[in-house]
Amino acid sequence: MNILGLSCFYHDSAAALLRDGDLVAAAHEERFTRKRHDPDLPKQAVRYCLDAAGIGMDDVDYVVFYDKPFVKFERILLTYLATFPRSLASFTKAMPVWLREKLWVPQVIQRELDFDGEVLFSEHHQSHAASAFLPSPFDEAAILTLDGVGEWATATHGVGRGNRFELLREIRFPHSLGLLYSAFTYYLGFKVNSAEYKVMGAAPYGKPRYYDLILKELVDLRDDGSFKLDMKYFAYDYGLTMTNSRFSKLFGHPVRAPESKMEEFHWDMAASVQKVTEEVVLRMVRDLHAKTGMKNLCMAGGVALNCVANGRVIREGPFENLWVQPAAGDAGGALGAALFAHHNVLGNPRSFRMDHAYWGPEYSDDEIERFLAHRGAPYRRLSRDEMIEWTARQLDESQAVVGWFQGRMEWGPRSLGSRSILADARNEENWKRVNLKIKFRESFRPFAPAVLEEKCAEWFDLDRESPYMLLVCQVRPDRRIPAVTHVDGSARVQTVRRDQHAEFYDLLQAFDRRTGCPVLINTSFNVRGEPIVRTPEDAYLCFMRTNMDVLVLGNCVLEKKDQPELREDFDWREKYALD
């Protein structure tokens, strides 16, 4: 049986294909269209999934959508009515796309994907919960989902056993931890639904001076983690902005202009909302453990990408084990919807366990060479072992910044060694160099270290694997690696096992043999505003547009000094808007 899960029309559209309950392929539409957070129907991601399985749409038994549009539409209409006339501008902007497209999901899918079968629906947080529990390594677990909003729910607590799960409790719109965080993202001058991670990265530079004020005025937080927001400070329920003038008056500053200087106040605001978020999550986790008595916890939803909070859940929470869906945001709902249908609706037993995140397209050396020949790009094709040793030497002796393109593309927002930019983490200059001259992003942004799993505990205060960069921990005081240690001594760690990604593991091992350091900077292979690269062409263009020194495509290696000048008839920085 083939089941295709879809998420789209709101944020980060994606497709995931199950065959007899096992994941065959999954991908984000943005990687194909090169439009970051592309919300449109994921036609190209669907085509890839079908091609990977060697089937056509006629072979798909069910398409499952990750959301229930009519229930969401009910919430939107009732909210607009409750806040009228302030909601008029937002209502006028939203209604045409709802009436033209978002309400008619089955018809759109059948027309655009040429599908004649049955379209099923999963509630938004059911999709998140399914993506968290059903592919996890646990036979039973408590479930916590947290995001902006689905239909009505913004957070759910549940329990999973065997091939089924049940959601027992929820917090409803407009009270939302995800939207609270997005409101501060907006207030701090960053892009909502895109740059929340910048707030998390900025938090260690400040002090949580406004923590008490937030809990006094904005958030009525209870011991069990439930809460209500004082909506007089917010505008997201009726307007086109996240906050209103009362919010700015409360904190004594206007909304920060994008790209303007970050002042002490802004760092402190980031630190304050981050601390509030962590406190809410910890209270929820403790209450969930008290009510379920389980030792395992699974999480999904956009807030589950807050790896600082996740790190505190591991260190301070009562659960023994934590598993977070690597595509925890809306894209992961595509996988969750398909799994929900296969197990909860159709009653099939569980067989699939997600032990890696490499579910996207891959390219052979022959395909790569054909592209390079077409481009006229000078390169050398090495044996696999030669490629590994050559790259390790470039990283060490030449202090090269390396574009690294290997195997199947990652599922989720993190580059995990397939589509990565790599550099020597021992060199403090690489922090600013990669941020400013290659990624073209803010200098305060931290980089994640990738480390051999068996050596992780020697360098980081972490006693478990972290293959998806979803846990933050402290760097050991005697191992403060300059380019990946944040200002508070922390790091967002990726542990690497050979059975998960052999080429990346072998490169880390080769670098360790040369230097005695099993750690590399690993950041996503893209520039600010651009989706992660998918194809050899995407990788080559990113390499040529930036100050990367070396590009490794499979076993083919390229050096910048050998390449002809890249000529383009448009400004690529304007294309990606560097958001």
C-alpha positions as CSV (number, residue, x, y, z in Angstrom):
1,M,0.0,0.0,0.0
2,N,1.3,3.5,-1.0
3,I,0.3,6.5,1.1
4,L,1.3,10.0,0.2
5,G,1.3,12.7,2.9
6,L,1.1,16.3,2.1
7,S,1.6,19.6,3.9
8,C,1.0,22.9,2.1
9,F,-0.8,26.2,1.7
10,Y,0.5,27.7,4.9
11,H,4.2,27.3,5.5
12,D,7.0,24.8,4.4
13,S,5.1,22.6,2.0
14,A,6.4,19.0,1.8
15,A,5.6,15.5,0.7
16,A,6.3,12.1,2.2
17,L,5.6,8.7,0.7
18,L,5.0,5.5,2.7
19,R,5.1,2.0,1.1
20,D,3.6,-0.6,3.4
21,G,4.3,1.7,6.4
22,D,7.9,2.3,5.6
23,L,9.2,5.7,4.5
24,V,10.5,5.7,1.0
25,A,11.2,9.4,0.4
26,A,10.4,12.8,1.8
27,A,11.3,16.3,0.7
28,H,10.5,20.0,1.1
29,E,9.1,21.8,-1.9
30,E,11.4,24.8,-1.3
31,R,14.4,22.7,-2.3
32,F,12.9,22.3,-5.8
33,T,11.4,25.7,-6.4
34,R,14.2,27.6,-4.7
35,K,11.5,29.7,-2.9
36,R,12.2,29.6,0.8
37,H,9.4,28.2,2.9
38,D,7.4,27.7,-0.3
39,P,3.7,27.2,0.8
40,D,2.3,26.0,-2.5
41,L,1.1,22.5,-3.4
42,P,4.4,20.4,-3.4
43,K,4.1,19.1,-6.9
44,Q,7.9,18.7,-7.5
45,A,8.4,17.1,-4.1
46,V,5.6,14.7,-4.9
47,R,7.2,13.9,-8.3
48,Y,10.5,13.1,-6.6
49,C,8.8,10.8,-4.0
50,L,7.0,8.9,-6.7
51,D,10.2,8.6,-8.8
52,A,12.1,7.4,-5.8
53,A,9.5,4.6,-5.3
54,G,9.3,3.9,-9.0
55,I,5.5,4.5,-9.1
56,G,3.0,6.9,-10.5
57,M,0.0,8.6,-9.0
58,D,-2.2,5.7,-10.2
59,D,-0.3,3.5,-7.7
60,V,-1.0,5.8,-4.7
61,D,-3.8,4.3,-2.5
62,Y,-4.4,7.4,-0.3
63,V,-3.3,11.0,-0.2
64,V,-3.5,12.4,3.3
65,F,-3.5,16.1,4.1
66,Y,-2.0,17.2,7.4
67,D,-4.7,19.7,8.3
68,K,-8.5,20.1,8.3
69,P,-9.2,23.2,6.3
70,F,-12.9,23.6,7.2
71,V,-12.1,23.5,10.9
72,K,-9.3,26.0,10.4
73,F,-11.6,28.2,8.3
74,E,-14.2,28.1,11.1
75,R,-11.6,29.4,13.6
76,I,-10.4,32.2,11.3
77,L,-14.0,33.4,10.6
78,L,-15.0,33.3,14.3
79,T,-11.8,35.2,15.2
80,Y,-12.5,37.8,12.6
81,L,-16.1,38.2,13.8
82,A,-15.0,38.5,17.4
83,T,-12.4,41.2,16.6
84,F,-14.4,43.2,13.9
85,P,-13.9,45.9,12.7
86,R,-10.2,45.8,13.6
87,S,-10.0,42.6,11.6
88,L,-11.3,44.0,8.3
89,A,-7.9,44.5,6.6
90,S,-6.7,41.0,7.5
91,F,-10.1,39.5,6.5
92,T,-10.0,41.2,3.1
93,K,-6.5,39.9,2.5
94,A,-7.1,36.4,3.6
95,M,-10.5,35.5,2.1
96,P,-9.7,35.4,-1.6
97,V,-7.1,32.7,-1.2
98,W,-9.3,30.7,1.2
99,L,-12.3,30.8,-1.1
100,R,-10.2,30.1,-4.2
101,E,-7.9,27.4,-3.0
102,K,-7.4,26.5,0.7
103,L,-11.0,25.3,1.2
104,W,-11.0,23.0,-1.7
105,V,-8.0,20.7,-0.9
106,P,-9.4,17.5,-2.4
107,Q,-10.3,19.2,-5.7
108,V,-6.9,20.9,-5.9
109,I,-5.0,17.6,-5.2
110,Q,-7.1,15.7,-7.7
111,R,-6.7,18.3,-10.4
112,E,-3.1,19.4,-9.8
113,L,-1.7,15.9,-9.1
114,D,-4.0,14.0,-11.4
115,F,-5.2,11.8,-8.5
116,D,-8.5,9.9,-8.7
117,G,-8.3,8.2,-5.3
118,E,-9.5,9.1,-1.8
119,V,-8.1,12.1,0.0
120,L,-8.0,11.8,3.8
121,F,-7.5,14.4,6.5
122,S,-5.6,14.4,9.8
123,E,-6.0,17.3,12.3
124,H,-2.9,19.5,12.4
125,H,-1.7,18.4,15.8
126,Q,-2.6,14.8,15.1
127,S,-0.2,15.0,12.3
128,H,2.5,16.5,14.6
129,A,1.9,13.9,17.2
130,A,2.0,11.1,14.6
131,S,5.3,12.4,13.3
132,A,6.7,12.5,16.8
133,F,5.6,9.1,18.2
134,L,5.0,6.7,15.3
135,P,8.6,6.8,13.8
136,S,10.2,7.1,17.2
137,P,12.3,4.3,18.8
138,F,9.7,3.8,21.6
139,D,6.9,1.3,21.9
140,E,5.2,3.7,24.3
141,A,5.7,7.3,25.1
142,A,4.2,10.6,26.2
143,I,3.6,13.1,23.4
144,L,4.0,16.9,23.5
145,T,3.2,19.1,20.4
146,L,3.8,22.8,20.4
147,D,3.5,25.3,17.6
148,G,1.8,28.5,16.5
149,V,-1.7,27.2,15.7
150,G,-3.3,24.4,13.8
151,E,-7.1,24.4,13.4
152,W,-7.7,25.5,17.0
153,A,-5.0,23.7,19.0
154,T,-1.7,25.4,19.7
155,A,-0.4,22.7,22.1
156,T,-1.4,19.1,22.9
157,H,-0.5,16.4,25.4
158,G,-1.0,12.8,24.5
159,V,0.1,9.2,24.9
160,G,1.2,6.7,22.3
161,R,1.2,2.9,22.7
162,G,2.0,0.4,19.9
163,N,0.6,1.6,16.6
164,R,-1.8,4.2,18.1
165,F,-1.8,7.4,20.1
166,E,-4.4,9.6,21.7
167,L,-4.4,13.3,22.4
168,L,-5.7,14.0,25.9
169,R,-5.4,17.7,26.4
170,E,-4.9,20.9,24.4
171,I,-4.4,24.6,24.6
172,R,-6.4,26.6,22.1
173,F,-6.0,29.7,20.0
174,P,-5.3,32.6,20.6
175,H,-3.2,31.3,23.5
176,S,-0.1,30.0,21.9
177,L,3.6,29.6,22.9
178,G,4.6,29.5,19.3
179,L,2.8,32.8,18.5
180,L,4.2,34.4,21.7
181,Y,7.7,33.6,20.4
182,S,6.8,34.8,16.9
183,A,5.4,38.1,18.4
184,F,8.8,38.7,20.0
185,T,10.5,37.7,16.7
186,Y,8.5,40.4,15.0
187,Y,9.1,43.0,17.7
188,L,12.8,42.4,17.5
189,G,12.8,43.1,13.7
190,F,13.1,39.6,12.4
191,K,10.9,37.7,9.9
192,V,8.0,35.7,11.5
193,N,7.8,32.0,10.6
194,S,11.3,32.2,9.3
195,A,13.7,33.8,11.8
196,E,12.6,32.6,15.3
197,Y,15.9,30.7,15.5
198,K,17.7,34.1,15.3
199,V,15.9,35.1,18.6
200,M,17.2,31.8,20.2
201,G,20.7,32.6,18.9
202,A,20.5,36.2,20.2
203,A,19.3,35.2,23.7
204,P,22.7,34.3,25.2
205,Y,24.0,37.8,24.5
206,G,21.4,39.3,26.8
207,K,20.0,39.0,30.3
208,P,16.3,38.0,30.9
209,R,15.5,41.4,32.5
210,Y,11.9,41.3,31.2
211,Y,11.1,37.8,32.3
212,D,9.0,38.9,35.3
213,L,7.3,41.6,33.3
214,I,6.3,39.1,30.6
215,L,4.8,36.7,33.2
216,K,3.1,39.6,35.0
217,E,1.5,41.3,32.0
218,L,1.5,39.0,28.9
219,V,1.4,35.4,30.1
220,D,-0.7,34.0,32.9
221,L,1.3,30.8,33.5
222,R,0.1,28.0,35.8
223,D,2.0,25.3,37.5
224,D,1.0,22.6,35.0
225,G,2.3,24.7,32.1
226,S,-1.1,25.8,30.8
227,F,-1.3,29.5,30.2
228,K,-3.4,32.4,28.8
229,L,-2.1,35.4,26.9
230,D,-3.4,38.9,27.6
231,M,-4.5,39.6,24.0
232,K,-4.7,43.4,24.5
233,Y,-1.0,43.5,23.7
234,F,-1.1,41.4,20.5
235,A,-2.5,42.0,17.0
236,Y,-2.1,38.5,15.4
237,D,-5.7,37.6,16.0
238,Y,-7.1,40.5,14.0
239,G,-4.3,42.4,12.2
240,L,-1.4,42.1,9.8
241,T,1.2,42.5,12.5
242,M,2.0,40.4,15.6
243,T,2.0,43.1,18.2
244,N,0.3,46.5,18.7
245,S,1.2,49.8,20.2
246,R,0.4,48.6,23.8
247,F,3.1,46.0,23.4
248,S,5.7,48.7,22.5
249,K,4.5,51.0,25.2
250,L,4.8,48.2,27.8
251,F,8.5,47.7,27.0
252,G,9.3,51.3,26.2
253,H,10.7,50.8,22.7
254,P,9.2,50.7,19.2
255,V,9.4,47.7,16.9
256,R,13.1,47.3,15.8
257,A,13.6,48.2,12.2
258,P,14.9,45.2,10.2
259,E,18.7,45.2,9.7
260,S,19.2,48.0,12.3
261,K,21.7,47.7,15.1
262,M,20.8,45.3,17.9
263,E,21.0,47.3,21.2
264,E,21.3,45.9,24.7
265,F,17.5,46.1,25.0
266,H,17.0,43.8,22.1
267,W,19.5,41.2,23.4
268,D,17.7,41.3,26.8
269,M,14.3,40.9,25.2
270,A,15.5,37.8,23.3
271,A,16.9,36.4,26.5
272,S,13.6,37.1,28.3
273,V,11.2,35.4,25.8
274,Q,13.6,32.5,25.5
275,K,13.6,32.0,29.3
276,V,9.8,32.2,29.4
277,T,9.6,29.6,26.6
278,E,11.9,27.2,28.5
279,E,9.8,27.6,31.7
280,V,6.5,26.9,29.9
281,V,8.0,23.8,28.2
282,L,9.5,22.5,31.4
283,R,6.3,22.9,33.4
284,M,4.3,21.1,30.6
285,V,6.9,18.3,30.6
286,R,6.8,17.8,34.3
287,D,3.0,17.8,34.3
288,L,2.9,15.3,31.4
289,H,5.2,13.0,33.3
290,A,3.2,13.2,36.5
291,K,0.0,12.3,34.6
292,T,1.4,9.5,32.4
293,G,4.2,8.1,34.5
294,M,6.1,7.2,31.3
295,K,9.8,7.3,30.8
296,N,9.8,8.3,27.1
297,L,8.8,11.7,25.6
298,C,8.3,12.5,21.9
299,M,7.9,16.1,20.6
300,A,7.0,17.8,17.4
301,G,5.7,21.2,16.3
302,G,7.7,24.3,15.5
303,V,8.5,25.0,19.2
304,A,10.2,21.6,19.3
305,L,12.9,23.1,17.1
306,N,13.9,25.2,20.1
307,C,16.9,23.1,20.9
308,V,17.9,25.2,24.0
309,A,14.6,24.3,25.6
310,N,15.1,20.7,24.5
311,G,18.5,20.6,26.2
312,R,16.9,21.7,29.4
313,V,14.2,19.0,29.1
314,I,17.0,16.4,28.9
315,R,18.9,17.9,31.8
316,E,16.1,19.0,34.1
317,G,13.0,17.1,33.0
318,P,11.8,13.9,34.6
319,F,11.7,11.8,31.4
320,E,14.6,9.4,30.8
321,N,14.5,9.6,27.0
322,L,13.5,12.3,24.4
323,W,12.9,11.9,20.7
324,V,12.1,15.0,18.6
325,Q,10.9,14.7,15.0
326,P,13.8,16.1,12.8
327,A,11.2,17.9,10.6
328,A,9.3,19.1,13.6
329,G,7.6,22.0,11.8
330,D,4.8,22.0,9.3
331,A,6.8,20.0,6.8
332,G,6.9,17.1,9.1
333,G,3.1,17.1,9.1
334,A,3.3,15.4,5.7
335,L,5.0,12.4,7.2
336,G,2.8,12.5,10.3
337,A,-0.4,12.6,8.2
338,A,0.7,9.5,6.2
339,L,1.7,7.6,9.4
340,F,-1.6,8.6,11.1
341,A,-3.6,7.1,8.2
342,H,-1.5,4.0,8.0
343,H,-1.6,3.2,11.7
344,N,-4.5,5.0,13.5
345,V,-7.0,4.9,10.7
346,L,-6.1,1.7,8.9
347,G,-4.9,-0.1,12.0
348,N,-1.6,-1.4,10.5
349,P,1.2,-2.5,12.9
350,R,4.4,-0.3,13.2
351,S,7.5,-1.4,11.3
352,F,9.2,1.9,10.5
353,R,11.6,3.6,12.9
354,M,13.3,6.8,11.8
355,D,17.0,6.3,12.6
356,H,18.3,8.9,10.1
357,A,17.0,12.0,8.3
358,Y,18.4,11.4,4.7
359,W,15.2,10.9,2.6
360,G,15.8,13.3,-0.2
361,P,17.3,13.1,-3.8
362,E,20.9,11.9,-4.4
363,Y,23.1,12.1,-7.4
364,S,25.7,9.7,-8.8
365,D,29.3,10.7,-9.7
366,D,28.4,10.2,-13.3
367,E,25.5,12.6,-13.0
368,I,27.7,15.1,-11.3
369,E,30.4,14.8,-13.9
370,R,27.9,15.4,-16.7
371,F,26.8,18.6,-15.0
372,L,30.4,19.8,-14.5
373,A,31.3,19.0,-18.1
374,H,28.3,21.0,-19.2
375,R,29.3,23.9,-17.0
376,G,32.9,23.7,-18.1
377,A,34.0,23.6,-14.5
378,P,37.5,22.3,-13.8
379,Y,37.5,19.4,-11.3
380,R,39.2,16.2,-10.4
381,R,37.4,12.9,-9.7
382,L,39.1,11.0,-6.9
383,S,38.5,7.6,-5.3
384,R,36.3,7.7,-2.3
385,D,39.2,7.3,0.2
386,E,41.3,9.9,-1.7
387,M,38.4,12.3,-1.6
388,I,38.0,11.9,2.2
389,E,41.7,12.5,2.9
390,W,42.0,15.4,0.4
391,T,39.1,17.2,2.0
392,A,40.4,16.6,5.6
393,R,43.8,18.1,4.4
394,Q,42.1,21.1,2.9
395,L,40.1,21.7,6.1
396,D,43.2,21.4,8.2
397,E,46.3,22.6,6.3
398,S,44.6,25.1,4.0
399,Q,41.9,26.2,6.5
400,A,39.5,25.9,3.6
401,V,35.8,26.5,3.9
402,V,34.3,23.5,2.1
403,G,30.9,23.0,0.3
404,W,30.1,19.3,1.0
405,F,27.5,17.5,-1.2
406,Q,27.1,13.8,-0.5
407,G,24.3,11.2,-0.7
408,R,20.6,11.8,-0.1
409,M,19.4,15.3,0.9
410,E,18.3,15.9,4.5
411,W,14.7,15.9,5.7
412,G,14.0,18.8,8.1
413,P,15.5,22.3,8.4
414,R,19.1,21.2,9.4
415,S,22.0,20.2,7.1
416,L,23.4,17.1,8.7
417,G,26.3,16.2,6.5
418,S,24.7,15.7,3.1
419,R,24.2,19.4,2.0
420,S,26.7,21.2,4.4
421,I,29.3,23.9,4.6
422,L,32.2,22.7,6.7
423,A,35.1,24.4,8.3
424,D,37.7,23.9,11.1
425,A,36.0,24.6,14.4
426,R,39.3,25.3,16.1
427,N,39.9,28.5,14.2
428,E,38.0,31.4,15.8
429,E,38.2,33.4,12.6
430,N,36.0,30.9,10.9
431,W,32.9,32.0,13.0
432,K,33.0,35.5,11.4
433,R,34.4,34.4,8.1
434,V,31.6,31.9,7.4
435,N,28.9,34.1,8.8
436,L,29.8,37.3,7.0
437,K,31.6,36.3,3.8
438,I,29.9,33.0,2.9
439,K,26.5,32.9,4.6
440,F,26.0,36.7,4.4
441,R,24.2,36.6,7.7
442,E,24.4,38.3,11.2
443,S,27.7,37.9,12.9
444,F,26.1,36.9,16.2
445,R,24.7,33.7,14.8
446,P,26.3,30.5,16.3
447,F,27.4,27.5,14.3
448,A,26.7,23.9,15.2
449,P,29.5,21.4,15.8
450,A,29.4,18.0,14.2
451,V,31.2,15.4,16.2
452,L,32.0,11.7,16.1
453,E,29.3,10.2,18.4
454,E,31.8,8.0,20.3
455,K,33.9,11.0,21.2
456,C,31.0,13.4,21.9
457,A,31.2,13.1,25.7
458,E,34.9,14.0,25.7
459,W,34.1,17.4,24.2
460,F,30.5,18.2,25.3
461,D,28.3,17.7,28.4
462,L,26.0,15.3,26.6
463,D,25.4,11.7,27.5
464,R,23.3,10.7,24.5
465,E,23.1,10.9,20.7
466,S,21.9,14.1,19.0
467,P,21.9,13.2,15.3
468,Y,19.5,16.0,14.3
469,M,21.0,19.1,15.9
470,L,18.1,19.4,18.3
471,L,19.9,19.5,21.6
472,V,22.0,22.3,23.1
473,C,24.5,21.5,25.8
474,Q,27.6,23.0,27.4
475,V,31.0,22.6,25.8
476,R,33.4,21.0,28.3
477,P,35.5,23.8,29.9
478,D,38.8,22.3,28.7
479,R,37.4,21.8,25.2
480,R,36.1,25.3,24.3
481,I,36.3,25.1,20.5
482,P,36.3,28.7,19.5
483,A,34.2,28.7,16.3
484,V,31.3,26.5,17.7
485,T,31.2,27.6,21.4
486,H,28.5,30.2,21.9
487,V,29.0,33.1,24.2
488,D,27.3,31.2,27.1
489,G,29.6,28.2,26.6
490,S,26.9,26.2,24.8
491,A,26.7,24.4,21.5
492,R,24.0,22.8,19.3
493,V,25.5,19.4,18.8
494,Q,25.2,16.9,16.0
495,T,26.5,13.5,16.7
496,V,27.5,11.4,13.7
497,R,27.5,7.6,13.4
498,R,28.9,5.7,10.5
499,D,25.7,3.7,9.9
500,Q,23.8,7.0,9.5
501,H,26.2,8.8,7.1
502,A,29.4,7.0,6.2
503,E,31.1,9.7,4.1
504,F,30.5,12.4,6.8
505,Y,31.6,10.1,9.6
506,D,34.8,9.1,7.7
507,L,35.6,12.7,7.0
508,L,35.3,13.6,10.7
509,Q,37.5,10.6,11.5
510,A,40.1,11.6,9.0
511,F,40.1,15.1,10.4
512,D,40.5,13.7,13.9
513,R,43.5,11.6,12.9
514,R,45.2,14.7,11.5
515,T,44.4,17.1,14.2
516,G,43.2,15.3,17.4
517,C,39.9,17.1,17.0
518,P,36.8,15.1,16.0
519,V,34.7,18.3,15.5
520,L,33.9,20.4,12.5
521,I,31.7,23.4,11.9
522,N,28.6,22.1,10.1
523,T,26.2,24.7,8.7
524,S,23.6,24.5,6.0
525,F,24.7,24.7,2.4
526,N,23.0,27.9,1.4
527,V,23.2,31.6,1.8
528,R,20.9,33.7,3.9
529,G,17.4,33.8,2.3
530,E,18.1,30.8,0.0
531,P,16.8,27.2,0.6
532,I,19.4,24.5,1.3
533,V,20.9,23.3,-2.0
534,R,19.4,20.2,-3.7
535,T,21.3,19.6,-6.9
536,P,24.9,19.8,-8.1
537,E,24.0,23.0,-9.9
538,D,22.5,24.6,-6.8
539,A,25.7,23.7,-4.9
540,Y,28.0,25.0,-7.7
541,L,26.2,28.3,-7.9
542,C,26.3,28.8,-4.1
543,F,30.0,27.9,-4.2
544,M,30.7,30.4,-6.9
545,R,28.6,33.2,-5.4
546,T,30.4,33.1,-2.1
547,N,33.9,32.9,-0.6
548,M,34.0,29.2,-0.2
549,D,37.3,27.7,-1.1
550,V,36.5,24.2,-2.1
551,L,33.5,22.2,-3.4
552,V,33.2,18.5,-3.0
553,L,30.4,16.9,-5.1
554,G,30.4,13.2,-4.4
555,N,33.9,12.1,-5.3
556,C,34.5,15.2,-7.5
557,V,36.5,18.0,-6.0
558,L,36.8,21.6,-7.2
559,E,38.9,24.5,-6.0
560,K,37.8,28.1,-6.4
561,K,41.1,29.3,-7.8
562,D,40.6,27.0,-10.8
563,Q,37.1,28.1,-11.7
564,P,36.2,30.5,-14.5
565,E,34.3,33.7,-13.5
566,L,30.6,33.2,-12.9
567,R,28.6,35.5,-15.1
568,E,24.9,36.0,-14.3
569,D,22.4,38.5,-15.8
570,F,20.7,39.2,-12.5
571,D,21.6,40.0,-8.9
572,W,21.2,36.8,-6.9
573,R,21.2,38.7,-3.6
574,E,18.0,40.5,-4.6
575,K,16.5,37.2,-5.7
576,Y,16.9,35.7,-2.2
577,A,16.3,39.0,-0.4
578,L,18.7,37.9,2.3
579,D,16.0,37.4,4.9
